[in-house]
Amino acid sequence: MTLTIWVDDWQMQCCGEPFAAGDVVSWALMEADPEDYVDLVGADRADAIDFCEEHHGGEEGCAPTSLEVLSVVEVHCRYGVPPGARDRVNHPVPGTTVLVPVEGAADGWAKAREGVTFAGYLVTARRK
């Protein structure tokens, strides 16, 4: 059975270990709430996200899971302040997602793409 895992760009940039398709990794996985990802990747893709990778305090009580990485895709999107928002916080703009297959290792950094910002990775993996 394959799993879809969200990996935040900032977590990888801070202290993540590069990984690539074919690698075996050991990650703390937290169940994902698809609603957290709808604006970022769209409803269909968000519904497919099973877990998010976490290594900044949220993993307490989560035993590391051994996984074989099958594929890695960069997720880029545009950010902006939603219409009618009272705060001035940028959020993903629905419908602006650009997916880019990763060739080589995912290290938390991605080539800049015009009009969108790198947000993280969608990883397909299976338990080892």
MODELLER restraints for C-alpha pairs under 7 A, 6 or more apart:
rsr = mdl.restraints
at = mdl.atoms
rsr.add(forms.Gaussian(group=physical.xy_distance, feature=features.Distance(at['CA:1:A'], at['CA:126:A']), mean=6.18, stdev=0.5))
rsr.add(forms.Gaussian(group=physical.xy_distance, feature=features.Distance(at['CA:2:A'], at['CA:124:A']), mean=6.54, stdev=0.5))
rsr.add(forms.Gaussian(group=physical.xy_distance, feature=features.Distance(at['CA:2:A'], at['CA:125:A']), mean=5.52, stdev=0.5))
rsr.add(forms.Gaussian(group=physical.xy_distance, feature=features.Distance(at['CA:2:A'], at['CA:126:A']), mean=4.69, stdev=0.5))
rsr.add(forms.Gaussian(group=physical.xy_distance, feature=features.Distance(at['CA:3:A'], at['CA:50:A']), mean=6.16, stdev=0.5))
rsr.add(forms.Gaussian(group=physical.xy_distance, feature=features.Distance(at['CA:3:A'], at['CA:124:A']), mean=5.62, stdev=0.5))
rsr.add(forms.Gaussian(group=physical.xy_distance, feature=features.Distance(at['CA:3:A'], at['CA:125:A']), mean=5.28, stdev=0.5))
rsr.add(forms.Gaussian(group=physical.xy_distance, feature=features.Distance(at['CA:3:A'], at['CA:126:A']), mean=5.86, stdev=0.5))
rsr.add(forms.Gaussian(group=physical.xy_distance, feature=features.Distance(at['CA:4:A'], at['CA:48:A']), mean=6.43, stdev=0.5))
rsr.add(forms.Gaussian(group=physical.xy_distance, feature=features.Distance(at['CA:4:A'], at['CA:49:A']), mean=4.89, stdev=0.5))
rsr.add(forms.Gaussian(group=physical.xy_distance, feature=features.Distance(at['CA:4:A'], at['CA:50:A']), mean=5.41, stdev=0.5))
rsr.add(forms.Gaussian(group=physical.xy_distance, feature=features.Distance(at['CA:4:A'], at['CA:51:A']), mean=6.69, stdev=0.5))
rsr.add(forms.Gaussian(group=physical.xy_distance, feature=features.Distance(at['CA:4:A'], at['CA:122:A']), mean=6.63, stdev=0.5))
rsr.add(forms.Gaussian(group=physical.xy_distance, feature=features.Distance(at['CA:4:A'], at['CA:123:A']), mean=5.57, stdev=0.5))
rsr.add(forms.Gaussian(group=physical.xy_distance, feature=features.Distance(at['CA:4:A'], at['CA:124:A']), mean=4.66, stdev=0.5))
rsr.add(forms.Gaussian(group=physical.xy_distance, feature=features.Distance(at['CA:4:A'], at['CA:125:A']), mean=6.51, stdev=0.5))
rsr.add(forms.Gaussian(group=physical.xy_distance, feature=features.Distance(at['CA:5:A'], at['CA:49:A']), mean=5.76, stdev=0.5))
rsr.add(forms.Gaussian(group=physical.xy_distance, feature=features.Distance(at['CA:5:A'], at['CA:50:A']), mean=5.97, stdev=0.5))
rsr.add(forms.Gaussian(group=physical.xy_distance, feature=features.Distance(at['CA:5:A'], at['CA:51:A']), mean=4.84, stdev=0.5))
rsr.add(forms.Gaussian(group=physical.xy_distance, feature=features.Distance(at['CA:5:A'], at['CA:52:A']), mean=5.16, stdev=0.5))
rsr.add(forms.Gaussian(group=physical.xy_distance, feature=features.Distance(at['CA:5:A'], at['CA:53:A']), mean=6.67, stdev=0.5))
rsr.add(forms.Gaussian(group=physical.xy_distance, feature=features.Distance(at['CA:5:A'], at['CA:122:A']), mean=5.79, stdev=0.5))
rsr.add(forms.Gaussian(group=physical.xy_distance, feature=features.Distance(at['CA:5:A'], at['CA:123:A']), mean=5.04, stdev=0.5))
rsr.add(forms.Gaussian(group=physical.xy_distance, feature=features.Distance(at['CA:5:A'], at['CA:124:A']), mean=6.40, stdev=0.5))
rsr.add(forms.Gaussian(group=physical.xy_distance, feature=features.Distance(at['CA:6:A'], at['CA:49:A']), mean=6.73, stdev=0.5))
rsr.add(forms.Gaussian(group=physical.xy_distance, feature=features.Distance(at['CA:6:A'], at['CA:51:A']), mean=6.38, stdev=0.5))
rsr.add(forms.Gaussian(group=physical.xy_distance, feature=features.Distance(at['CA:6:A'], at['CA:52:A']), mean=4.50, stdev=0.5))
rsr.add(forms.Gaussian(group=physical.xy_distance, feature=features.Distance(at['CA:6:A'], at['CA:53:A']), mean=6.24, stdev=0.5))
rsr.add(forms.Gaussian(group=physical.xy_distance, feature=features.Distance(at['CA:6:A'], at['CA:121:A']), mean=5.83, stdev=0.5))
rsr.add(forms.Gaussian(group=physical.xy_distance, feature=features.Distance(at['CA:6:A'], at['CA:122:A']), mean=4.98, stdev=0.5))
rsr.add(forms.Gaussian(group=physical.xy_distance, feature=features.Distance(at['CA:6:A'], at['CA:123:A']), mean=6.37, stdev=0.5))
rsr.add(forms.Gaussian(group=physical.xy_distance, feature=features.Distance(at['CA:7:A'], at['CA:52:A']), mean=5.98, stdev=0.5))
rsr.add(forms.Gaussian(group=physical.xy_distance, feature=features.Distance(at['CA:7:A'], at['CA:53:A']), mean=5.36, stdev=0.5))
rsr.add(forms.Gaussian(group=physical.xy_distance, feature=features.Distance(at['CA:7:A'], at['CA:120:A']), mean=5.56, stdev=0.5))
rsr.add(forms.Gaussian(group=physical.xy_distance, feature=features.Distance(at['CA:7:A'], at['CA:121:A']), mean=5.06, stdev=0.5))
rsr.add(forms.Gaussian(group=physical.xy_distance, feature=features.Distance(at['CA:7:A'], at['CA:122:A']), mean=6.55, stdev=0.5))
rsr.add(forms.Gaussian(group=physical.xy_distance, feature=features.Distance(at['CA:8:A'], at['CA:119:A']), mean=6.48, stdev=0.5))
rsr.add(forms.Gaussian(group=physical.xy_distance, feature=features.Distance(at['CA:8:A'], at['CA:120:A']), mean=4.44, stdev=0.5))
rsr.add(forms.Gaussian(group=physical.xy_distance, feature=features.Distance(at['CA:8:A'], at['CA:121:A']), mean=6.55, stdev=0.5))
rsr.add(forms.Gaussian(group=physical.xy_distance, feature=features.Distance(at['CA:9:A'], at['CA:108:A']), mean=4.99, stdev=0.5))
rsr.add(forms.Gaussian(group=physical.xy_distance, feature=features.Distance(at['CA:9:A'], at['CA:119:A']), mean=5.47, stdev=0.5))
rsr.add(forms.Gaussian(group=physical.xy_distance, feature=features.Distance(at['CA:9:A'], at['CA:120:A']), mean=4.21, stdev=0.5))
rsr.add(forms.Gaussian(group=physical.xy_distance, feature=features.Distance(at['CA:10:A'], at['CA:108:A']), mean=6.91, stdev=0.5))
rsr.add(forms.Gaussian(group=physical.xy_distance, feature=features.Distance(at['CA:12:A'], at['CA:107:A']), mean=6.31, stdev=0.5))
rsr.add(forms.Gaussian(group=physical.xy_distance, feature=features.Distance(at['CA:12:A'], at['CA:108:A']), mean=4.58, stdev=0.5))
rsr.add(forms.Gaussian(group=physical.xy_distance, feature=features.Distance(at['CA:13:A'], at['CA:108:A']), mean=4.78, stdev=0.5))
rsr.add(forms.Gaussian(group=physical.xy_distance, feature=features.Distance(at['CA:13:A'], at['CA:109:A']), mean=6.89, stdev=0.5))
rsr.add(forms.Gaussian(group=physical.xy_distance, feature=features.Distance(at['CA:17:A'], at['CA:107:A']), mean=6.83, stdev=0.5))
rsr.add(forms.Gaussian(group=physical.xy_distance, feature=features.Distance(at['CA:18:A'], at['CA:105:A']), mean=5.88, stdev=0.5))
rsr.add(forms.Gaussian(group=physical.xy_distance, feature=features.Distance(at['CA:18:A'], at['CA:106:A']), mean=5.34, stdev=0.5))
rsr.add(forms.Gaussian(group=physical.xy_distance, feature=features.Distance(at['CA:18:A'], at['CA:107:A']), mean=4.40, stdev=0.5))
rsr.add(forms.Gaussian(group=physical.xy_distance, feature=features.Distance(at['CA:19:A'], at['CA:105:A']), mean=5.17, stdev=0.5))
rsr.add(forms.Gaussian(group=physical.xy_distance, feature=features.Distance(at['CA:19:A'], at['CA:106:A']), mean=5.36, stdev=0.5))
rsr.add(forms.Gaussian(group=physical.xy_distance, feature=features.Distance(at['CA:19:A'], at['CA:107:A']), mean=6.88, stdev=0.5))
rsr.add(forms.Gaussian(group=physical.xy_distance, feature=features.Distance(at['CA:20:A'], at['CA:69:A']), mean=6.73, stdev=0.5))
rsr.add(forms.Gaussian(group=physical.xy_distance, feature=features.Distance(at['CA:20:A'], at['CA:104:A']), mean=6.00, stdev=0.5))
rsr.add(forms.Gaussian(group=physical.xy_distance, feature=features.Distance(at['CA:20:A'], at['CA:105:A']), mean=4.50, stdev=0.5))
rsr.add(forms.Gaussian(group=physical.xy_distance, feature=features.Distance(at['CA:20:A'], at['CA:106:A']), mean=5.98, stdev=0.5))
rsr.add(forms.Gaussian(group=physical.xy_distance, feature=features.Distance(at['CA:21:A'], at['CA:69:A']), mean=4.91, stdev=0.5))
rsr.add(forms.Gaussian(group=physical.xy_distance, feature=features.Distance(at['CA:21:A'], at['CA:70:A']), mean=4.96, stdev=0.5))
rsr.add(forms.Gaussian(group=physical.xy_distance, feature=features.Distance(at['CA:21:A'], at['CA:71:A']), mean=5.00, stdev=0.5))
rsr.add(forms.Gaussian(group=physical.xy_distance, feature=features.Distance(at['CA:21:A'], at['CA:72:A']), mean=6.47, stdev=0.5))
rsr.add(forms.Gaussian(group=physical.xy_distance, feature=features.Distance(at['CA:22:A'], at['CA:68:A']), mean=6.28, stdev=0.5))
rsr.add(forms.Gaussian(group=physical.xy_distance, feature=features.Distance(at['CA:22:A'], at['CA:69:A']), mean=5.36, stdev=0.5))
rsr.add(forms.Gaussian(group=physical.xy_distance, feature=features.Distance(at['CA:22:A'], at['CA:70:A']), mean=5.91, stdev=0.5))
rsr.add(forms.Gaussian(group=physical.xy_distance, feature=features.Distance(at['CA:23:A'], at['CA:68:A']), mean=5.77, stdev=0.5))
rsr.add(forms.Gaussian(group=physical.xy_distance, feature=features.Distance(at['CA:23:A'], at['CA:69:A']), mean=5.49, stdev=0.5))
rsr.add(forms.Gaussian(group=physical.xy_distance, feature=features.Distance(at['CA:24:A'], at['CA:66:A']), mean=6.78, stdev=0.5))
rsr.add(forms.Gaussian(group=physical.xy_distance, feature=features.Distance(at['CA:24:A'], at['CA:67:A']), mean=5.43, stdev=0.5))
rsr.add(forms.Gaussian(group=physical.xy_distance, feature=features.Distance(at['CA:24:A'], at['CA:68:A']), mean=4.38, stdev=0.5))
rsr.add(forms.Gaussian(group=physical.xy_distance, feature=features.Distance(at['CA:24:A'], at['CA:69:A']), mean=6.20, stdev=0.5))
rsr.add(forms.Gaussian(group=physical.xy_distance, feature=features.Distance(at['CA:25:A'], at['CA:66:A']), mean=5.72, stdev=0.5))
rsr.add(forms.Gaussian(group=physical.xy_distance, feature=features.Distance(at['CA:25:A'], at['CA:67:A']), mean=5.33, stdev=0.5))
rsr.add(forms.Gaussian(group=physical.xy_distance, feature=features.Distance(at['CA:25:A'], at['CA:68:A']), mean=6.44, stdev=0.5))
rsr.add(forms.Gaussian(group=physical.xy_distance, feature=features.Distance(at['CA:26:A'], at['CA:64:A']), mean=5.58, stdev=0.5))
rsr.add(forms.Gaussian(group=physical.xy_distance, feature=features.Distance(at['CA:26:A'], at['CA:65:A']), mean=5.22, stdev=0.5))
rsr.add(forms.Gaussian(group=physical.xy_distance, feature=features.Distance(at['CA:26:A'], at['CA:66:A']), mean=4.46, stdev=0.5))
rsr.add(forms.Gaussian(group=physical.xy_distance, feature=features.Distance(at['CA:26:A'], at['CA:67:A']), mean=6.25, stdev=0.5))
rsr.add(forms.Gaussian(group=physical.xy_distance, feature=features.Distance(at['CA:27:A'], at['CA:53:A']), mean=6.29, stdev=0.5))
rsr.add(forms.Gaussian(group=physical.xy_distance, feature=features.Distance(at['CA:27:A'], at['CA:64:A']), mean=5.03, stdev=0.5))
rsr.add(forms.Gaussian(group=physical.xy_distance, feature=features.Distance(at['CA:27:A'], at['CA:65:A']), mean=5.28, stdev=0.5))
rsr.add(forms.Gaussian(group=physical.xy_distance, feature=features.Distance(at['CA:27:A'], at['CA:66:A']), mean=6.69, stdev=0.5))
rsr.add(forms.Gaussian(group=physical.xy_distance, feature=features.Distance(at['CA:28:A'], at['CA:53:A']), mean=5.85, stdev=0.5))
rsr.add(forms.Gaussian(group=physical.xy_distance, feature=features.Distance(at['CA:28:A'], at['CA:54:A']), mean=5.67, stdev=0.5))
rsr.add(forms.Gaussian(group=physical.xy_distance, feature=features.Distance(at['CA:28:A'], at['CA:55:A']), mean=6.63, stdev=0.5))
rsr.add(forms.Gaussian(group=physical.xy_distance, feature=features.Distance(at['CA:28:A'], at['CA:59:A']), mean=5.81, stdev=0.5))
rsr.add(forms.Gaussian(group=physical.xy_distance, feature=features.Distance(at['CA:28:A'], at['CA:62:A']), mean=5.80, stdev=0.5))
rsr.add(forms.Gaussian(group=physical.xy_distance, feature=features.Distance(at['CA:28:A'], at['CA:63:A']), mean=6.19, stdev=0.5))
rsr.add(forms.Gaussian(group=physical.xy_distance, feature=features.Distance(at['CA:28:A'], at['CA:64:A']), mean=4.54, stdev=0.5))
rsr.add(forms.Gaussian(group=physical.xy_distance, feature=features.Distance(at['CA:28:A'], at['CA:65:A']), mean=6.09, stdev=0.5))
rsr.add(forms.Gaussian(group=physical.xy_distance, feature=features.Distance(at['CA:29:A'], at['CA:51:A']), mean=5.79, stdev=0.5))
rsr.add(forms.Gaussian(group=physical.xy_distance, feature=features.Distance(at['CA:29:A'], at['CA:52:A']), mean=5.67, stdev=0.5))
rsr.add(forms.Gaussian(group=physical.xy_distance, feature=features.Distance(at['CA:29:A'], at['CA:53:A']), mean=4.84, stdev=0.5))
rsr.add(forms.Gaussian(group=physical.xy_distance, feature=features.Distance(at['CA:29:A'], at['CA:54:A']), mean=6.11, stdev=0.5))
rsr.add(forms.Gaussian(group=physical.xy_distance, feature=features.Distance(at['CA:29:A'], at['CA:62:A']), mean=6.75, stdev=0.5))
rsr.add(forms.Gaussian(group=physical.xy_distance, feature=features.Distance(at['CA:30:A'], at['CA:51:A']), mean=5.33, stdev=0.5))
rsr.add(forms.Gaussian(group=physical.xy_distance, feature=features.Distance(at['CA:30:A'], at['CA:52:A']), mean=5.40, stdev=0.5))
rsr.add(forms.Gaussian(group=physical.xy_distance, feature=features.Distance(at['CA:30:A'], at['CA:53:A']), mean=6.46, stdev=0.5))
rsr.add(forms.Gaussian(group=physical.xy_distance, feature=features.Distance(at['CA:30:A'], at['CA:54:A']), mean=6.79, stdev=0.5))
rsr.add(forms.Gaussian(group=physical.xy_distance, feature=features.Distance(at['CA:30:A'], at['CA:59:A']), mean=6.99, stdev=0.5))
rsr.add(forms.Gaussian(group=physical.xy_distance, feature=features.Distance(at['CA:31:A'], at['CA:50:A']), mean=6.18, stdev=0.5))
rsr.add(forms.Gaussian(group=physical.xy_distance, feature=features.Distance(at['CA:31:A'], at['CA:51:A']), mean=4.46, stdev=0.5))
rsr.add(forms.Gaussian(group=physical.xy_distance, feature=features.Distance(at['CA:31:A'], at['CA:52:A']), mean=6.44, stdev=0.5))
rsr.add(forms.Gaussian(group=physical.xy_distance, feature=features.Distance(at['CA:32:A'], at['CA:49:A']), mean=6.53, stdev=0.5))
rsr.add(forms.Gaussian(group=physical.xy_distance, feature=features.Distance(at['CA:32:A'], at['CA:50:A']), mean=5.58, stdev=0.5))
rsr.add(forms.Gaussian(group=physical.xy_distance, feature=features.Distance(at['CA:32:A'], at['CA:51:A']), mean=4.50, stdev=0.5))
rsr.add(forms.Gaussian(group=physical.xy_distance, feature=features.Distance(at['CA:32:A'], at['CA:52:A']), mean=5.64, stdev=0.5))
rsr.add(forms.Gaussian(group=physical.xy_distance, feature=features.Distance(at['CA:34:A'], at['CA:46:A']), mean=4.89, stdev=0.5))
rsr.add(forms.Gaussian(group=physical.xy_distance, feature=features.Distance(at['CA:34:A'], at['CA:47:A']), mean=5.23, stdev=0.5))
rsr.add(forms.Gaussian(group=physical.xy_distance, feature=features.Distance(at['CA:34:A'], at['CA:49:A']), mean=6.48, stdev=0.5))
rsr.add(forms.Gaussian(group=physical.xy_distance, feature=features.Distance(at['CA:37:A'], at['CA:46:A']), mean=5.27, stdev=0.5))
rsr.add(forms.Gaussian(group=physical.xy_distance, feature=features.Distance(at['CA:38:A'], at['CA:46:A']), mean=5.30, stdev=0.5))
rsr.add(forms.Gaussian(group=physical.xy_distance, feature=features.Distance(at['CA:39:A'], at['CA:92:A']), mean=5.70, stdev=0.5))
rsr.add(forms.Gaussian(group=physical.xy_distance, feature=features.Distance(at['CA:39:A'], at['CA:93:A']), mean=6.25, stdev=0.5))
rsr.add(forms.Gaussian(group=physical.xy_distance, feature=features.Distance(at['CA:39:A'], at['CA:94:A']), mean=4.58, stdev=0.5))
rsr.add(forms.Gaussian(group=physical.xy_distance, feature=features.Distance(at['CA:40:A'], at['CA:77:A']), mean=6.85, stdev=0.5))
rsr.add(forms.Gaussian(group=physical.xy_distance, feature=features.Distance(at['CA:40:A'], at['CA:92:A']), mean=5.40, stdev=0.5))
rsr.add(forms.Gaussian(group=physical.xy_distance, feature=features.Distance(at['CA:40:A'], at['CA:94:A']), mean=6.41, stdev=0.5))
rsr.add(forms.Gaussian(group=physical.xy_distance, feature=features.Distance(at['CA:40:A'], at['CA:97:A']), mean=6.67, stdev=0.5))
rsr.add(forms.Gaussian(group=physical.xy_distance, feature=features.Distance(at['CA:41:A'], at['CA:97:A']), mean=5.90, stdev=0.5))
rsr.add(forms.Gaussian(group=physical.xy_distance, feature=features.Distance(at['CA:42:A'], at['CA:94:A']), mean=6.86, stdev=0.5))
rsr.add(forms.Gaussian(group=physical.xy_distance, feature=features.Distance(at['CA:42:A'], at['CA:95:A']), mean=6.87, stdev=0.5))
rsr.add(forms.Gaussian(group=physical.xy_distance, feature=features.Distance(at['CA:66:A'], at['CA:127:A']), mean=5.93, stdev=0.5))
rsr.add(forms.Gaussian(group=physical.xy_distance, feature=features.Distance(at['CA:66:A'], at['CA:128:A']), mean=5.46, stdev=0.5))
rsr.add(forms.Gaussian(group=physical.xy_distance, feature=features.Distance(at['CA:67:A'], at['CA:125:A']), mean=6.08, stdev=0.5))
rsr.add(forms.Gaussian(group=physical.xy_distance, feature=features.Distance(at['CA:67:A'], at['CA:126:A']), mean=5.45, stdev=0.5))
rsr.add(forms.Gaussian(group=physical.xy_distance, feature=features.Distance(at['CA:67:A'], at['CA:127:A']), mean=4.48, stdev=0.5))
rsr.add(forms.Gaussian(group=physical.xy_distance, feature=features.Distance(at['CA:67:A'], at['CA:128:A']), mean=5.18, stdev=0.5))
rsr.add(forms.Gaussian(group=physical.xy_distance, feature=features.Distance(at['CA:68:A'], at['CA:125:A']), mean=5.40, stdev=0.5))
rsr.add(forms.Gaussian(group=physical.xy_distance, feature=features.Distance(at['CA:68:A'], at['CA:126:A']), mean=5.41, stdev=0.5))
rsr.add(forms.Gaussian(group=physical.xy_distance, feature=features.Distance(at['CA:68:A'], at['CA:127:A']), mean=6.35, stdev=0.5))
rsr.add(forms.Gaussian(group=physical.xy_distance, feature=features.Distance(at['CA:68:A'], at['CA:128:A']), mean=6.23, stdev=0.5))
rsr.add(forms.Gaussian(group=physical.xy_distance, feature=features.Distance(at['CA:69:A'], at['CA:124:A']), mean=6.22, stdev=0.5))
rsr.add(forms.Gaussian(group=physical.xy_distance, feature=features.Distance(at['CA:69:A'], at['CA:125:A']), mean=4.42, stdev=0.5))
rsr.add(forms.Gaussian(group=physical.xy_distance, feature=features.Distance(at['CA:69:A'], at['CA:126:A']), mean=6.84, stdev=0.5))
rsr.add(forms.Gaussian(group=physical.xy_distance, feature=features.Distance(at['CA:70:A'], at['CA:124:A']), mean=5.39, stdev=0.5))
rsr.add(forms.Gaussian(group=physical.xy_distance, feature=features.Distance(at['CA:70:A'], at['CA:125:A']), mean=4.98, stdev=0.5))
rsr.add(forms.Gaussian(group=physical.xy_distance, feature=features.Distance(at['CA:71:A'], at['CA:123:A']), mean=5.79, stdev=0.5))
rsr.add(forms.Gaussian(group=physical.xy_distance, feature=features.Distance(at['CA:71:A'], at['CA:124:A']), mean=5.17, stdev=0.5))
rsr.add(forms.Gaussian(group=physical.xy_distance, feature=features.Distance(at['CA:72:A'], at['CA:101:A']), mean=6.21, stdev=0.5))
rsr.add(forms.Gaussian(group=physical.xy_distance, feature=features.Distance(at['CA:72:A'], at['CA:102:A']), mean=5.53, stdev=0.5))
rsr.add(forms.Gaussian(group=physical.xy_distance, feature=features.Distance(at['CA:72:A'], at['CA:121:A']), mean=6.53, stdev=0.5))
rsr.add(forms.Gaussian(group=physical.xy_distance, feature=features.Distance(at['CA:72:A'], at['CA:122:A']), mean=5.94, stdev=0.5))
rsr.add(forms.Gaussian(group=physical.xy_distance, feature=features.Distance(at['CA:72:A'], at['CA:123:A']), mean=4.63, stdev=0.5))
rsr.add(forms.Gaussian(group=physical.xy_distance, feature=features.Distance(at['CA:72:A'], at['CA:124:A']), mean=6.51, stdev=0.5))
rsr.add(forms.Gaussian(group=physical.xy_distance, feature=features.Distance(at['CA:73:A'], at['CA:99:A']), mean=6.24, stdev=0.5))
rsr.add(forms.Gaussian(group=physical.xy_distance, feature=features.Distance(at['CA:73:A'], at['CA:100:A']), mean=5.44, stdev=0.5))
rsr.add(forms.Gaussian(group=physical.xy_distance, feature=features.Distance(at['CA:73:A'], at['CA:101:A']), mean=4.34, stdev=0.5))
rsr.add(forms.Gaussian(group=physical.xy_distance, feature=features.Distance(at['CA:73:A'], at['CA:102:A']), mean=5.36, stdev=0.5))
rsr.add(forms.Gaussian(group=physical.xy_distance, feature=features.Distance(at['CA:73:A'], at['CA:121:A']), mean=5.48, stdev=0.5))
rsr.add(forms.Gaussian(group=physical.xy_distance, feature=features.Distance(at['CA:73:A'], at['CA:122:A']), mean=5.25, stdev=0.5))
rsr.add(forms.Gaussian(group=physical.xy_distance, feature=features.Distance(at['CA:73:A'], at['CA:123:A']), mean=6.46, stdev=0.5))
rsr.add(forms.Gaussian(group=physical.xy_distance, feature=features.Distance(at['CA:74:A'], at['CA:99:A']), mean=5.61, stdev=0.5))
rsr.add(forms.Gaussian(group=physical.xy_distance, feature=features.Distance(at['CA:74:A'], at['CA:100:A']), mean=4.98, stdev=0.5))
rsr.add(forms.Gaussian(group=physical.xy_distance, feature=features.Distance(at['CA:74:A'], at['CA:101:A']), mean=6.15, stdev=0.5))
rsr.add(forms.Gaussian(group=physical.xy_distance, feature=features.Distance(at['CA:74:A'], at['CA:102:A']), mean=6.37, stdev=0.5))
rsr.add(forms.Gaussian(group=physical.xy_distance, feature=features.Distance(at['CA:74:A'], at['CA:120:A']), mean=5.99, stdev=0.5))
rsr.add(forms.Gaussian(group=physical.xy_distance, feature=features.Distance(at['CA:74:A'], at['CA:121:A']), mean=4.66, stdev=0.5))
rsr.add(forms.Gaussian(group=physical.xy_distance, feature=features.Distance(at['CA:74:A'], at['CA:122:A']), mean=6.59, stdev=0.5))
rsr.add(forms.Gaussian(group=physical.xy_distance, feature=features.Distance(at['CA:75:A'], at['CA:97:A']), mean=6.75, stdev=0.5))
rsr.add(forms.Gaussian(group=physical.xy_distance, feature=features.Distance(at['CA:75:A'], at['CA:98:A']), mean=5.99, stdev=0.5))
rsr.add(forms.Gaussian(group=physical.xy_distance, feature=features.Distance(at['CA:75:A'], at['CA:99:A']), mean=4.94, stdev=0.5))
rsr.add(forms.Gaussian(group=physical.xy_distance, feature=features.Distance(at['CA:75:A'], at['CA:100:A']), mean=6.67, stdev=0.5))
rsr.add(forms.Gaussian(group=physical.xy_distance, feature=features.Distance(at['CA:75:A'], at['CA:118:A']), mean=6.04, stdev=0.5))
rsr.add(forms.Gaussian(group=physical.xy_distance, feature=features.Distance(at['CA:75:A'], at['CA:119:A']), mean=5.67, stdev=0.5))
rsr.add(forms.Gaussian(group=physical.xy_distance, feature=features.Distance(at['CA:75:A'], at['CA:120:A']), mean=5.41, stdev=0.5))
rsr.add(forms.Gaussian(group=physical.xy_distance, feature=features.Distance(at['CA:75:A'], at['CA:121:A']), mean=5.58, stdev=0.5))
rsr.add(forms.Gaussian(group=physical.xy_distance, feature=features.Distance(at['CA:75:A'], at['CA:122:A']), mean=6.99, stdev=0.5))
rsr.add(forms.Gaussian(group=physical.xy_distance, feature=features.Distance(at['CA:76:A'], at['CA:97:A']), mean=5.65, stdev=0.5))
rsr.add(forms.Gaussian(group=physical.xy_distance, feature=features.Distance(at['CA:76:A'], at['CA:98:A']), mean=5.04, stdev=0.5))
rsr.add(forms.Gaussian(group=physical.xy_distance, feature=features.Distance(at['CA:76:A'], at['CA:99:A']), mean=6.38, stdev=0.5))
rsr.add(forms.Gaussian(group=physical.xy_distance, feature=features.Distance(at['CA:76:A'], at['CA:116:A']), mean=5.69, stdev=0.5))
rsr.add(forms.Gaussian(group=physical.xy_distance, feature=features.Distance(at['CA:76:A'], at['CA:117:A']), mean=5.11, stdev=0.5))
rsr.add(forms.Gaussian(group=physical.xy_distance, feature=features.Distance(at['CA:76:A'], at['CA:118:A']), mean=4.24, stdev=0.5))
rsr.add(forms.Gaussian(group=physical.xy_distance, feature=features.Distance(at['CA:76:A'], at['CA:119:A']), mean=5.47, stdev=0.5))
rsr.add(forms.Gaussian(group=physical.xy_distance, feature=features.Distance(at['CA:77:A'], at['CA:92:A']), mean=6.47, stdev=0.5))
rsr.add(forms.Gaussian(group=physical.xy_distance, feature=features.Distance(at['CA:77:A'], at['CA:96:A']), mean=5.17, stdev=0.5))
rsr.add(forms.Gaussian(group=physical.xy_distance, feature=features.Distance(at['CA:77:A'], at['CA:97:A']), mean=4.46, stdev=0.5))
rsr.add(forms.Gaussian(group=physical.xy_distance, feature=features.Distance(at['CA:77:A'], at['CA:98:A']), mean=6.03, stdev=0.5))
rsr.add(forms.Gaussian(group=physical.xy_distance, feature=features.Distance(at['CA:77:A'], at['CA:116:A']), mean=4.62, stdev=0.5))
rsr.add(forms.Gaussian(group=physical.xy_distance, feature=features.Distance(at['CA:77:A'], at['CA:117:A']), mean=5.34, stdev=0.5))
rsr.add(forms.Gaussian(group=physical.xy_distance, feature=features.Distance(at['CA:77:A'], at['CA:118:A']), mean=6.65, stdev=0.5))
rsr.add(forms.Gaussian(group=physical.xy_distance, feature=features.Distance(at['CA:78:A'], at['CA:92:A']), mean=5.92, stdev=0.5))
rsr.add(forms.Gaussian(group=physical.xy_distance, feature=features.Distance(at['CA:78:A'], at['CA:93:A']), mean=5.57, stdev=0.5))
rsr.add(forms.Gaussian(group=physical.xy_distance, feature=features.Distance(at['CA:78:A'], at['CA:96:A']), mean=5.77, stdev=0.5))
rsr.add(forms.Gaussian(group=physical.xy_distance, feature=features.Distance(at['CA:78:A'], at['CA:115:A']), mean=6.41, stdev=0.5))
rsr.add(forms.Gaussian(group=physical.xy_distance, feature=features.Distance(at['CA:78:A'], at['CA:116:A']), mean=4.37, stdev=0.5))
rsr.add(forms.Gaussian(group=physical.xy_distance, feature=features.Distance(at['CA:78:A'], at['CA:117:A']), mean=5.88, stdev=0.5))
rsr.add(forms.Gaussian(group=physical.xy_distance, feature=features.Distance(at['CA:79:A'], at['CA:90:A']), mean=5.60, stdev=0.5))
rsr.add(forms.Gaussian(group=physical.xy_distance, feature=features.Distance(at['CA:79:A'], at['CA:91:A']), mean=5.20, stdev=0.5))
rsr.add(forms.Gaussian(group=physical.xy_distance, feature=features.Distance(at['CA:79:A'], at['CA:92:A']), mean=4.47, stdev=0.5))
rsr.add(forms.Gaussian(group=physical.xy_distance, feature=features.Distance(at['CA:79:A'], at['CA:93:A']), mean=5.36, stdev=0.5))
rsr.add(forms.Gaussian(group=physical.xy_distance, feature=features.Distance(at['CA:80:A'], at['CA:90:A']), mean=4.52, stdev=0.5))
rsr.add(forms.Gaussian(group=physical.xy_distance, feature=features.Distance(at['CA:80:A'], at['CA:91:A']), mean=5.48, stdev=0.5))
rsr.add(forms.Gaussian(group=physical.xy_distance, feature=features.Distance(at['CA:80:A'], at['CA:92:A']), mean=6.54, stdev=0.5))
rsr.add(forms.Gaussian(group=physical.xy_distance, feature=features.Distance(at['CA:80:A'], at['CA:93:A']), mean=6.26, stdev=0.5))
rsr.add(forms.Gaussian(group=physical.xy_distance, feature=features.Distance(at['CA:81:A'], at['CA:88:A']), mean=5.95, stdev=0.5))
rsr.add(forms.Gaussian(group=physical.xy_distance, feature=features.Distance(at['CA:81:A'], at['CA:89:A']), mean=5.78, stdev=0.5))
rsr.add(forms.Gaussian(group=physical.xy_distance, feature=features.Distance(at['CA:81:A'], at['CA:90:A']), mean=4.57, stdev=0.5))
rsr.add(forms.Gaussian(group=physical.xy_distance, feature=features.Distance(at['CA:81:A'], at['CA:91:A']), mean=6.07, stdev=0.5))
rsr.add(forms.Gaussian(group=physical.xy_distance, feature=features.Distance(at['CA:82:A'], at['CA:91:A']), mean=6.93, stdev=0.5))
rsr.add(forms.Gaussian(group=physical.xy_distance, feature=features.Distance(at['CA:110:A'], at['CA:118:A']), mean=6.56, stdev=0.5))
